[in-house]
Amino acid sequence: MADLVTFKAGRKVAVCIPGRDEASTIARVVSAARHLQGAGLVDEVVVVDDGSSDGTGYRAAACGARVVTSGTGPGKGQALTCAVAATEAEILVFLDADVTNLFPGFITALVAPMLTNDTIRLVKAAYRRPLHGRPEEGGRVTELLARPLLRRFFPELAKVSQPLAGECALTRSTLDGIRLADGYGCEIGLLIDVYRRHGLDAIAEVHLGERVHRNRPLRDLQPHTDAVLDAVLARVGTGALPACRAVTPDSGE
């Protein structure tokens, strides 16, 4: 830890956490970041309360985070944009608010490559994702949509273990000229944008072991899939899939 604090060399590190109705888990995530704030590795913990109705912001503030409200409308990408605007830190760490087993080592692992290697622009988390206790069954949107899209359009990125990981770190300068995609397309959009601007060597992965979070029912994943699809297609110059034309038996086709 002391070595990493030395490697900061005066740079500031901010942990940015978007959260909507995550009152049951936000305290653990904030507390992990605050632990490192006390150790001198993290300088600021910013939580963006994205329209919560369950006291998420109150609990985050009670744990010592600076809580701000997204002013650009609801959505994960919008909340992260708000978090970036709320801090002047040179190194930004993004964390999801619903992780139930997050501990300070998650953050330390993400920050270390940013502090020790100036060529790294983006650090992505890699991890195992259980689903209701079943090993490796999590990440349904990743495996059924995100990875096939990357294989088709950005094959070098198909090797990234968790392209939709909410846990990542980046330098502020990396965001110059990059607009985070709205909603749940922000992670894959950022991954593609950094790759296209800086190349694969600018992206690092760190393995965090097992990540446990609130798994949503399948029916609730449609907004995620729509946003991921939109973000990828926008970056291949398509923007939207063509509408299907119905074919009837007597149409001659």
C-alpha positions in Angstrom: 0.0 0.0 0.0 2.8 2.4 0.9 4.5 1.8 -2.4 1.3 2.6 -4.3 0.8 5.8 -2.4 4.3 6.8 -3.3 3.6 6.1 -7.0 0.7 8.6 -6.9 3.3 11.3 -7.1 0.8 14.0 -6.2 -1.9 12.7 -8.4 -5.4 12.5 -7.0 -7.6 9.3 -7.1 -11.4 9.5 -7.0 -13.7 6.6 -6.6 -16.9 7.2 -8.5 -20.0 5.1 -7.7 -23.3 5.5 -9.5 -26.3 4.1 -7.6 -30.0 3.8 -7.9 -31.9 2.0 -5.1 -28.9 0.2 -3.8 -29.4 1.0 -0.1 -28.7 -2.6 0.9 -25.2 -2.7 -0.6 -24.0 0.9 -0.9 -22.5 1.1 2.6 -20.1 -1.8 1.9 -18.9 -0.3 -1.4 -18.4 3.1 0.1 -16.7 1.7 3.2 -14.1 -0.1 1.1 -13.2 3.1 -0.7 -13.2 5.1 2.5 -10.8 2.6 4.0 -8.3 3.4 1.2 -9.0 7.1 1.7 -7.8 6.8 5.2 -4.7 5.0 4.0 -3.9 7.8 1.5 -4.5 5.9 -1.7 -7.9 7.4 -2.4 -8.5 11.1 -2.2 -12.3 11.3 -2.8 -15.3 9.1 -2.8 -18.2 10.4 -5.0 -21.6 8.7 -5.1 -24.1 9.8 -7.7 -27.6 9.2 -6.4 -29.4 8.4 -9.7 -33.0 9.0 -8.6 -33.1 6.6 -5.7 -36.2 6.2 -3.6 -34.8 3.9 -0.9 -32.3 6.1 0.9 -29.2 5.1 -1.1 -27.8 8.7 -1.0 -28.4 9.0 2.8 -26.6 5.8 3.5 -23.7 6.7 1.3 -23.4 10.1 3.0 -23.6 8.4 6.4 -20.5 6.3 5.4 -18.6 9.4 4.4 -19.1 9.7 0.7 -19.8 13.0 -1.1 -23.2 12.5 -2.6 -24.3 14.4 -5.7 -27.4 14.1 -7.8 -27.3 13.4 -11.5 -28.4 16.5 -13.3 -28.5 14.9 -16.8 -31.4 12.6 -16.3 -31.5 9.0 -15.1 -29.1 6.4 -16.5 -25.8 4.8 -15.6 -23.7 6.6 -18.2 -25.3 9.9 -17.3 -24.5 9.3 -13.6 -20.9 8.5 -14.4 -20.6 11.6 -16.5 -21.9 13.5 -13.5 -19.4 11.9 -11.2 -16.5 12.8 -13.5 -17.7 16.4 -13.5 -17.9 16.5 -9.7 -14.2 15.7 -9.2 -10.9 17.1 -10.5 -9.0 13.9 -9.8 -6.5 12.7 -12.4 -7.3 9.0 -11.8 -10.9 7.8 -11.8 -12.1 4.5 -10.4 -15.7 3.4 -11.3 -17.4 0.9 -9.1 -20.9 -0.6 -9.2 -23.0 -0.1 -6.1 -24.6 -3.5 -6.0 -21.6 -5.7 -5.3 -22.0 -7.6 -2.1 -18.5 -8.9 -1.6 -16.5 -5.8 -2.6 -13.5 -5.1 -0.4 -10.5 -2.7 -0.6 -8.4 -5.1 -2.6 -10.8 -4.6 -5.6 -9.9 -0.9 -5.7 -6.2 -1.4 -5.1 -5.9 -3.9 -7.9 -7.7 -1.5 -10.3 -5.5 1.5 -9.3 -2.1 -0.2 -9.3 -1.6 -0.4 -13.1 -2.7 3.2 -13.5 0.0 4.4 -11.0 2.8 2.2 -12.2 2.5 2.1 -16.0 2.0 5.4 -17.9 1.0 3.5 -21.1 -2.2 2.1 -19.5 -5.3 4.1 -20.2 -8.0 1.8 -19.0 -8.0 -1.0 -16.5 -10.9 -3.5 -16.6 -11.9 -5.9 -13.9 -11.9 -9.6 -14.7 -13.7 -12.0 -12.3 -15.8 -15.1 -11.9 -19.6 -14.5 -11.9 -21.9 -17.0 -10.2 -25.6 -16.9 -10.7 -27.7 -18.0 -7.7 -24.8 -20.1 -6.5 -24.1 -21.7 -9.8 -20.4 -21.1 -10.8 -19.8 -19.3 -14.1 -23.5 -18.9 -15.0 -23.5 -15.1 -14.5 -22.9 -12.5 -17.1 -25.8 -13.4 -19.4 -25.8 -10.2 -21.3 -22.1 -10.4 -21.7 -22.1 -13.9 -23.1 -25.2 -13.8 -25.2 -24.8 -10.3 -26.7 -21.7 -8.3 -25.9 -19.1 -10.9 -26.7 -20.8 -12.0 -30.0 -20.9 -8.3 -31.0 -17.3 -7.8 -30.2 -16.3 -11.0 -32.1 -18.1 -9.7 -35.1 -17.0 -6.0 -35.1 -14.0 -5.7 -32.8 -12.5 -9.2 -32.6 -9.4 -8.1 -30.6 -11.7 -7.0 -27.8 -13.5 -10.3 -27.7 -10.7 -11.6 -25.5 -11.6 -9.1 -22.8 -12.9 -11.2 -19.9 -15.6 -8.8 -18.7 -16.4 -6.1 -21.3 -19.4 -4.9 -19.3 -17.6 -4.8 -16.0 -18.7 -1.8 -14.0 -15.4 -1.9 -12.1 -12.7 -0.1 -14.0 -10.1 2.6 -13.7 -8.9 5.3 -16.2 -7.0 8.5 -16.4 -9.0 11.7 -16.8 -7.1 12.5 -20.0 -8.4 9.3 -21.5 -11.9 10.8 -21.5 -10.7 13.8 -23.6 -12.9 13.7 -26.7 -14.9 10.7 -25.4 -18.5 10.9 -24.4 -19.7 8.1 -22.1 -22.7 6.3 -23.7 -26.0 6.8 -22.0 -27.5 4.1 -19.8 -26.0 0.6 -19.6 -24.0 1.1 -22.8 -21.3 3.1 -21.0 -18.9 0.3 -20.2 -18.7 -1.3 -23.7 -18.8 2.1 -25.4 -15.8 3.2 -23.3 -13.9 0.0 -24.0 -14.3 0.4 -27.8 -13.5 4.1 -27.7 -10.3 3.6 -25.8 -9.3 0.8 -28.1 -9.9 2.8 -31.2 -8.0 5.8 -29.9 -5.1 4.2 -28.1 -4.9 0.5 -29.1 -5.2 -2.7 -27.3 -1.9 -2.2 -25.4 -3.5 0.7 -23.6 -6.0 -1.6 -21.9 -5.1 -3.8 -19.0 -7.1 -6.4 -17.0 -6.8 -7.4 -13.4 -8.5 -10.4 -11.9 -10.5 -9.8 -8.8 -11.5 -13.3 -8.0 -15.3 -13.8 -7.6 -17.8 -11.0 -7.9 -21.2 -11.4 -6.3 -24.0 -8.9 -7.0 -27.7 -8.6 -7.3 -28.6 -10.7 -10.3 -31.7 -9.4 -12.1 -34.5 -11.5 -13.5 -34.1 -12.2 -17.2 -37.1 -10.0 -18.0 -35.4 -7.0 -16.4 -32.3 -7.3 -18.7 -33.9 -5.8 -21.8 -32.8 -2.2 -21.1 -29.2 -3.6 -20.6 -29.3 -5.5 -23.9 -30.8 -2.6 -25.8 -28.2 -0.1 -24.5 -25.3 -2.4 -25.2 -26.6 -3.1 -28.7 -27.0 0.6 -29.4 -23.6 1.5 -28.1 -21.8 -1.0 -30.3 -23.8 -0.3 -33.4 -23.2 3.4 -33.0 -19.5 2.7 -33.0 -19.6 0.7 -36.2 -21.4 3.4 -38.0 -24.8 1.7 -38.1 -26.7 3.2 -35.2 -29.7 0.9 -35.6 -30.7 -2.4 -37.1 -32.8 -2.2 -40.3 -36.5 -3.0 -39.7 -37.6 -6.4 -40.7 -40.2 -6.6 -43.5 -42.9 -9.2 -43.1 -43.1 -11.8 -45.8 -46.5 -13.4 -46.5 -47.1 -16.7 -48.3 -48.5 -15.0 -51.3 -45.9 -12.3 -51.6 -43.9 -14.3 -54.1 -40.8 -14.3 -51.8 
